[in-house]
Structure formats: C-alpha cells, structure tokens
C-alpha cells in the first residue's frame, strides 16, 4: 500500500514517526523538512502546554478537536518526546520546551525517527491532484498513491513553504473556510508616539469584541509605532483576527497595575506626590511607569506633564488611565510572519475520529491545513501531533 504525504512539516514528521511497516513517501517543496518548526517559539520550540483545554482551539466545527486531543493528549506528547530522547522543561505559564531550548533538537529527533519509516523527496512542488485517479502531479513527475495524507500547512509563514497553493487545489474538491492570520500583531486606531516605540511592559490586556468581554492575558505587551504586539497580545490574537475577519468592533484595555485596585494605586501615587511635592508629574512617575510611556499616558489622561501641584482630580484621572488604557484594533499588522492560519479545510467534511476526508477517497488531513487553530503557547504543535496520531491509527487499522 503506497502512502504519500504532501508536506514535511511537524504534522508530517509526527505522522511518519508514528506509522511504521508501510511504504511512505513524503513530498516537500523546500530543500529540507521542518522549516516552520525551526522557527517556532522564537527558535526554542514551544511544543505543548501543561494547561490544555478544548477552549484553546478554534474551529467552525464544534468539538471537532476533542477526540484527537483526548486520544493523544499533552501527557502523551511529553511521554513521546521522552521516548524519542528529548528532555523537556516547562515554565510557570505551562509552556513546554525541549531542555536545550532549541527547535533543531525537536526537528532532528523527529526527522531521524520519521526517516526510519518514510522516504523524503525534497525540492518538488505539487501542482495538482487527481483524486479520482489517485494521482499527484508535481513539477517533476506524477505519483500514484493508495492513501494520500495532506500535511501542507496553511497560509502562514510563506517562506517556510506553506504558500496556500494546496488549498487552491482543494477548493475544487471540498469545502473550505475562508482563511485569515492568527498569532500575530495588530494595528491600532490610536498608536502611541514614536518615543514609546519598542517599549515593553508586563501588564494585563483585556479583549472586548462589540463591547463584550472575551478574554484577558497578563504578560509582556510591546508598544510599536503601528500598534501592539508582545506575548499578551499574541495570546489574544486568534480571537482578534476572527473578529477582524467579521468586521466587528475590537477594543483592548491595558491595565498597567493588575496587582492593585484603583484605591490601592491611588494611595501609592498620592503618598509619593506628598513625599516629593516639588517634582513635576512627568518626573514623579519615574519608577512607576517606563519613562518612554509617561508623556503618552499623561496626554491620554489630559494632565499637563509639567504640573507640580498634583490635584486629587488629576491623580484620579491618572489612576483611571493606568488601570484602563484603551486601544481600538483596526487591522492585522504583519501577515507575513503570522504563526498560524485560521480557516482551511472545513472540519464538517472530515471524520473527527480519523482525519479522513468525507469528499475524497482515501485522503486524510493533518495539522494546519484544517480549520483548526490553537492559541499561542504550544497548542498548534500539540494539534499537529494529535491529528497525525488519529490519522496514523486509522491507516494502521486498514493494514490489520
């Protein structure tokens, strides 16, 4: 039985590492495998998360991910990495990394196992697929298959090889959900001044869509000339991108002091003002707020930066802004470096227990090609493994 896999990313490597005793050939347009995997987690490879929940995944098909995540969980993935000889660590956020904190460790370990079970052909591009004749047409030659596994990724990180060309082929044969870009940064209607560019703070970001609270994240926030980025923003980015696609109203409220209620923060600033009565407010705030942000914050609060005698009213306005500094999100800023695709092959056209297509015979989908996207934090690599395991288990049953 000839099994062909399109793409040599993480889901493909996982699939090939799981399925032995088969005739497997992998077709990859790049010169090597796992190119996108090498970039994940800023090159450190955040491959799963201790805090795993169905709510960390987005799909138009409710509960689609549940079976695969239950069958091959985060604990199973950690055990599998140990089997492969990859030591791992986890951070307080739940994010898990190889102990080496190098994506190459994961890619190389996976590839060695995958190469035991599969043949890899590089620098070859699929230009069409004849699903009736079970024929893959490439820029070099055609291949006849018995089973086809599509692991070509989505639109994100085109330089890694996932340029969306396979989605264009699939559009003629199955249902697709419109795609957009997730785990990325955003343009705001009211960005800060150039002085604040690149300034990083540890703060709480709360997301509202059509004035309804969605989710919050407390982590790094980075202010840029275009708008916002940072880990807290990436944590919320999939919801933001989906809301932008639907042309909804999006607001982010930033709380610079989530550890204090308004009264506690007011008392701290009031006592400081009393200790240093001759200091202008722009100097008084040094030590409380990054100096690059002070002028922008005072402008938003409508307080004269040179004020020396700080009124109670000004302190109240300042505290209000520090606890709720609002930005309106208007667009995705960086589509080229977005880390995941939202949308793809519609999951109601895929059997959730096997990843098998309902429309094309003996065809499976794994990883990002489907309308499944995980939050930032290791969830997308988890999905790549869980979906690959579901497909490999189903194919193994065919051989019994």
Phi and psi in degrees as a GROMACS rama.xvg file:
@    title "Ramachandran Plot"
@    xaxis  label "Phi"
@    yaxis  label "Psi"
@TYPE xy
-90.1278  119.291  UNK-2
-109.514  124.902  UNK-3
-113.503  138.627  UNK-4
-118.903  127.852  UNK-5
-96.0387  117.122  UNK-6
103.328  142.573  UNK-7
-125.571  42.6901  UNK-8
-85.8157  -163.481  UNK-9
-65.1835  -39.147  UNK-10
-66.9485  -37.9073  UNK-11
-64.9587  -46.0349  UNK-12
-62.615  -39.6231  UNK-13
-62.518  -47.6707  UNK-14
-56.5593  -49.7888  UNK-15
-66.1798  -31.9924  UNK-16
-71.4004  -28.349  UNK-17
-79.4238  -34.6509  UNK-18
-106.077  105.617  UNK-19
-102.851  177.195  UNK-20
57.2958  40.3444  UNK-21
-140.879  160.816  UNK-22
-91.9478  93.9577  UNK-23
-114.019  131.827  UNK-24
-125.994  131.973  UNK-25
-109.441  128.747  UNK-26
-106  124.856  UNK-27
-134.135  131.08  UNK-28
-75.6158  -24.1791  UNK-29
-79.4626  174.095  UNK-30
-80.972  -13.3175  UNK-31
-153.562  169.849  UNK-32
-92.9637  160.738  UNK-33
66.2473  31.3027  UNK-34
-62.8277  -43.9556  UNK-35
-69.3761  -35.7497  UNK-36
-59.265  -36.074  UNK-37
-64.9972  -24.1987  UNK-38
-92.7093  -12.0143  UNK-39
-68.5264  145.845  UNK-40
60.8738  36.3942  UNK-41
54.9563  38.7897  UNK-42
84.4677  2.42517  UNK-43
-102.665  -17.4543  UNK-44
68.287  77.8338  UNK-45
-78.3527  98.8166  UNK-46
-96.8764  -17.058  UNK-47
-162.574  -173.021  UNK-48
-142.506  136.898  UNK-49
-61.486  -34.5905  UNK-50
-92.5778  86.1081  UNK-51
-103.988  131.496  UNK-52
-148.158  146.161  UNK-53
-55.9017  -29.0399  UNK-54
-68.0884  -12.4818  UNK-55
-81.8684  3.09249  UNK-56
-123.46  145.427  UNK-57
-121.842  126.669  UNK-58
-157.477  150.029  UNK-59
-74.742  -13.0201  UNK-60
-102.194  106.698  UNK-61
-58.8054  135.963  UNK-62
67.0397  11.5921  UNK-63
-61.3709  -36.9173  UNK-64
-79.6347  -15.6468  UNK-65
-58.9431  -48.293  UNK-66
-60.3654  -48.4326  UNK-67
-65.1882  -41.1995  UNK-68
-68.5764  -32.4664  UNK-69
-72.4668  -39.1326  UNK-70
-73.5889  -33.2493  UNK-71
-136.383  90.6039  UNK-72
-86.2163  -179.594  UNK-73
-62.1778  -35.5757  UNK-74
-65.0077  -40.3983  UNK-75
-63.0857  -40.2527  UNK-76
-66.495  -40.5258  UNK-77
-62.0363  -41.6942  UNK-78
-65.6727  -36.8704  UNK-79
-66.9114  -39.0231  UNK-80
-63.3328  -39.9365  UNK-81
-62.7086  -39.3861  UNK-82
-61.1264  -39.3139  UNK-83
-75.0136  -8.96201  UNK-84
90.0135  19.6593  UNK-85
-98.7483  111.753  UNK-86
-74.8036  147.265  UNK-87
-136.614  160.659  UNK-88
-132.412  160.628  UNK-89
-133.99  149.745  UNK-90
-97.9201  166.416  UNK-91
-54.3985  -28.1042  UNK-92
-70.3223  -11.1711  UNK-93
98.0319  -13.6559  UNK-94
-64.5343  135.254  UNK-95
-111.34  137.286  UNK-96
-134.047  157.415  UNK-97
-64.3725  148.962  UNK-98
-57.9866  -31.2595  UNK-99
-71.765  -14.7273  UNK-100
50.6107  44.3322  UNK-101
-133.596  124.26  UNK-102
-62.4673  -28.8021  UNK-103
-63.0886  -33.2497  UNK-104
-56.8928  -46.657  UNK-105
-69.5131  -47.8946  UNK-106
-58.0766  -48.252  UNK-107
-66.7568  -41.5386  UNK-108
-64.5212  -43.0013  UNK-109
-65.2905  -44.0641  UNK-110
-63.3488  -41.5637  UNK-111
-59.1088  -41.9283  UNK-112
-69.1841  -42.4432  UNK-113
-63.3342  -38.4196  UNK-114
-69.4833  -16.7873  UNK-115
-69.7982  -24.5169  UNK-116
-113.776  -14.3649  UNK-117
-140.99  155.926  UNK-118
-99.5432  134.629  UNK-119
-111.143  129.894  UNK-120
-116.358  119.619  UNK-121
-103.97  169.07  UNK-122
56.4702  41.8817  UNK-123
-134.898  129.108  UNK-124
-113.441  128.124  UNK-125
-76.4395  126.021  UNK-126
-108.32  -19.7157  UNK-127
-166.152  162.829  UNK-128
-135.97  126.756  UNK-129
-99.1322  97.9749  UNK-130
-70.852  -26.1161  UNK-131
-73.5669  -41.362  UNK-132
-88.5166  -4.05633  UNK-133
54.2549  57.5091  UNK-134
-130.829  125.888  UNK-135
-98.0511  123.792  UNK-136
-104.835  121.702  UNK-137
-116.255  178.395  UNK-138
-74.9149  -3.0016  UNK-139
-120.339  -42.9569  UNK-140
-162.814  174.779  UNK-141
-108.789  151.559  UNK-142
-129.094  133.251  UNK-143
-91.8795  133.773  UNK-144
-125.389  157.728  UNK-145
-97.4575  -40.5313  UNK-146
-130.784  136.087  UNK-147
-117.588  129.207  UNK-148
-115.967  119.074  UNK-149
-99.9912  114.504  UNK-150
-132.556  43.4484  UNK-151
-89.9609  1.71381  UNK-152
75.7419  -169.807  UNK-153
-113.191  -123.458  UNK-154
-105.297  -16.2362  UNK-155
-73.362  147.072  UNK-156
50.7246  65.4858  UNK-157
-55.7387  -32.3273  UNK-158
-63.3281  -18.0093  UNK-159
-83.7396  -7.6257  UNK-160
113.863  -17.6725  UNK-161
-87.5912  85.6643  UNK-162
-99.2838  4.22153  UNK-163
83.8339  2.08052  UNK-164
-66.3135  -33.6035  UNK-165
-69.0634  -34.8916  UNK-166
-61.4219  -36.6033  UNK-167
-64.3314  -37.6093  UNK-168
-66.6618  -44.3625  UNK-169
-67.2508  -25.5445  UNK-170
-57.0963  -27.6322  UNK-171
-80.5904  -9.98558  UNK-172
-124.262  -20.53  UNK-173
-149.896  172.644  UNK-174
-82.142  135.212  UNK-175
-118.134  147.693  UNK-176
-97.4009  132.406  UNK-177
-51.1669  139.604  UNK-178
-100.159  150.305  UNK-179
-145.704  -174.391  UNK-180
-112.44  132.767  UNK-181
-117.845  172.532  UNK-182
47.7167  69.3521  UNK-183
-149.631  -171.485  UNK-184
-113.586  171.182  UNK-185
-138.181  147.811  UNK-186
-81.6795  142.256  UNK-187
-116.879  156.488  UNK-188
-68.831  -27.6967  UNK-189
-132.455  62.565  UNK-190
-65.6841  162.129  UNK-191
-78.8678  175.137  UNK-192
-70.0381  169.171  UNK-193
-61.8826  -27.2132  UNK-194
-59.6259  -34.6627  UNK-195
-84.6305  -4.84318  UNK-196
-56.6641  127.68  UNK-197
83.7624  -1.18939  UNK-198
-71.5736  130.149  UNK-199
-113.066  133.973  UNK-200
-131.84  157.054  UNK-201
-99.6066  111.395  UNK-202
-151.751  175.223  UNK-203
-104.068  126.405  UNK-204
-108.272  125.232  UNK-205
-113.554  129.045  UNK-206
-101.353  132.462  UNK-207
-126.341  130.253  UNK-208
-117.412  122.99  UNK-209
51.8695  40.6015  UNK-210
67.7343  12.3684  UNK-211
-107.313  129.855  UNK-212
-63.2992  135.356  UNK-213
-112.21  -51.7028  UNK-214
-170.914  155.53  UNK-215
-130.486  158.74  UNK-216
-145.09  132.238  UNK-217
-109.761  109.998  UNK-218
-171.071  -163.021  UNK-219
-67.4397  136.038  UNK-220
-125.572  131.017  UNK-221
-116.768  127.859  UNK-222
-91.8827  128.773  UNK-223
-124.877  168.835  UNK-224
-64.1579  -26.3096  UNK-225
-87.3418  -25.1036  UNK-226
159.291  -117.683  UNK-227
-133.029  145.167  UNK-228
-149.088  -167.273  UNK-229
108.926  165.623  UNK-230
-59.025  -41.8119  UNK-231
-62.0757  -37.3026  UNK-232
-70.6324  -42.376  UNK-233
-61.6832  -35.4561  UNK-234
-60.5554  -30.9737  UNK-235
-99.7976  -3.96511  UNK-236
-66.5761  -33.1144  UNK-237
-64.4873  -40.7494  UNK-238
-65.8749  -40.3894  UNK-239
-62.9917  -46.9472  UNK-240
-62.5894  -41.171  UNK-241
-65.6645  -38.1687  UNK-242
-68.0142  -38.5  UNK-243
-62.8208  -40.8097  UNK-244
-59.3057  -35.2151  UNK-245
-90.6713  7.48454  UNK-246
57.4988  45.0408  UNK-247
-98.553  163.467  UNK-248
-81.5721  127.448  UNK-249
-127.632  129.239  UNK-250
-131.936  137.97  UNK-251
-115.392  125.935  UNK-252
-104.986  124.613  UNK-253
-104.853  128.199  UNK-254
-108.898  107.839  UNK-255
-71.687  -19.9752  UNK-256
-130.872  66.7056  UNK-257
-65.5485  -17.9145  UNK-258
-78.8879  -9.70003  UNK-259
-121.769  145.942  UNK-260
-81.6565  168.724  UNK-261
-55.5844  -42.9683  UNK-262
-62.1958  -44.1306  UNK-263
-64.2993  -42.0285  UNK-264
-67.7113  -40.0269  UNK-265
-58.9678  -44.6498  UNK-266
-62.1822  -41.2619  UNK-267
-61.7405  -47.6691  UNK-268
-70.0649  -36.025  UNK-269
-64.5614  -45.2349  UNK-270
-63.5807  -37.5565  UNK-271
-66.4217  -40.6461  UNK-272
-63.4311  -35.9049  UNK-273
-71.4413  -33.4781  UNK-274
-70.1251  -34.5443  UNK-275
-124.885  69.006  UNK-276
-67.4148  -17.0973  UNK-277
-95.6229  -0.0448903  UNK-278
-86.3565  136.463  UNK-279
-66.1904  151.387  UNK-280
-61.9363  -31.3318  UNK-281
-64.5788  -28.6308  UNK-282
-88.3489  -30.7253  UNK-283
-61.8969  -33.3896  UNK-284
-79.9221  -8.48653  UNK-285
-63.5247  126.768  UNK-286
105.267  -20.217  UNK-287
-103.825  -34.7849  UNK-288
-137.187  143.768  UNK-289
-52.7967  133.003  UNK-290
-58.4086  -28.9308  UNK-291
-67.3424  -19.6876  UNK-292
-99.0483  -15.9364  UNK-293
-57.7298  -48.4205  UNK-294
-63.989  -41.4691  UNK-295
-62.4662  -41.0172  UNK-296
-66.1146  -42.928  UNK-297
-66.2684  -37.0691  UNK-298
-63.9255  -43.2895  UNK-299
-64.4986  -34.1328  UNK-300
-82.3705  -6.11592  UNK-301
59.9083  49.4104  UNK-302
-120.533  132.959  UNK-303
-64.1994  122.787  UNK-304
-63.9889  -21.7611  UNK-305
-95.7022  3.7287  UNK-306
-58.9538  133.719  UNK-307
-103.553  -49.0612  UNK-308
-84.1041  105.425  UNK-309
-88.9627  116.315  UNK-310
-78.2799  161.615  UNK-311
-60.8723  -37.7096  UNK-312
-63.3441  -41.7414  UNK-313
-65.9209  -39.9886  UNK-314
-62.9388  -40.1346  UNK-315
-64.9359  -40.6861  UNK-316
-65.1983  -39.5077  UNK-317
-64.2228  -46.7179  UNK-318
-61.7276  -39.9818  UNK-319
-59.4427  -43.0162  UNK-320
-70.9228  -40.7454  UNK-321
-64.6606  -28.5359  UNK-322
-90.295  -17.8228  UNK-323
-152.198  85.72  UNK-324
-102.066  106.048  UNK-325
-96.8241  143.635  UNK-326
-132.614  138.08  UNK-327
-95.4781  124.197  UNK-328
-85.8638  130.304  UNK-329
-117.839  -20.7285  UNK-330
-168.926  162.707  UNK-331
-74.436  132.956  UNK-332
-84.6381  -48.3866  UNK-333
-122.512  95.4826  UNK-334
-81.691  -28.2407  UNK-335
-65.5504  -32.3599  UNK-336
-110.668  12.3813  UNK-337
-59.008  143.804  UNK-338
-92.9658  -13.2772  UNK-339
-150.171  154.372  UNK-340
-99.3419  132.278  UNK-341
-98.5007  126.83  UNK-342
102.87  -177.552  UNK-343
133.562  -152.89  UNK-344
-63.3176  126.746  UNK-345
-62.5329  129.222  UNK-346
-73.6438  -15.5748  UNK-347
-75.6275  -4.09303  UNK-348
-106.898  17.1789  UNK-349
-133.429  136.071  UNK-350
-73.0803  120.737  UNK-351
-69.5882  -19.7741  UNK-352
-86.8055  -11.6364  UNK-353
-135.764  -14.0561  UNK-354
67.939  19.5991  UNK-355
-86.9921  139.61  UNK-356
-68.6645  143.062  UNK-357
-88.7434  -10.7144  UNK-358
-109.42  -30.7114  UNK-359
-118.489  131.087  UNK-360
-64.1886  137.585  UNK-361
53.8355  38.5616  UNK-362
-121.896  134.708  UNK-363
-123.353  151.575  UNK-364
-120.654  136.854  UNK-365
-138.591  147.482  UNK-366
78.8674  -145.201  UNK-367
-73.4492  -14.3273  UNK-368
-61.1014  -24.4051  UNK-369
-87.0878  165.007  UNK-370
-77.8193  63.1196  UNK-371
-140.168  128.362  UNK-372
-138.67  137.706  UNK-373
-100.229  161.991  UNK-374
-64.3095  165.614  UNK-375
-65.7839  136.59  UNK-376
130.72  17.9448  UNK-377
100.387  -0.500383  UNK-378
-73.251  -30.7678  UNK-379
-75.42  -34.6366  UNK-380
-70.7705  -36.3753  UNK-381
-57.3382  -44.8742  UNK-382
-64.2333  -38.4451  UNK-383
-57.6608  -44.808  UNK-384
-71.2009  -44.2686  UNK-385
-64.6356  -42.1716  UNK-386
-70.0988  -38.113  UNK-387
-63.5445  -38.2989  UNK-388
-66.9925  -40.6717  UNK-389
-61.6088  -43.4243  UNK-390
-67.6296  -45.0551  UNK-391
-64.4658  -37.9012  UNK-392
-63.725  -40.7307  UNK-393
-67.1222  -41.5987  UNK-394
-67.1559  -37.7967  UNK-395
-60.9597  -36.8427  UNK-396
-64.7498  -29.5195  UNK-397
-66.5748  -26.1213  UNK-398
-87.891  -9.60541  UNK-399
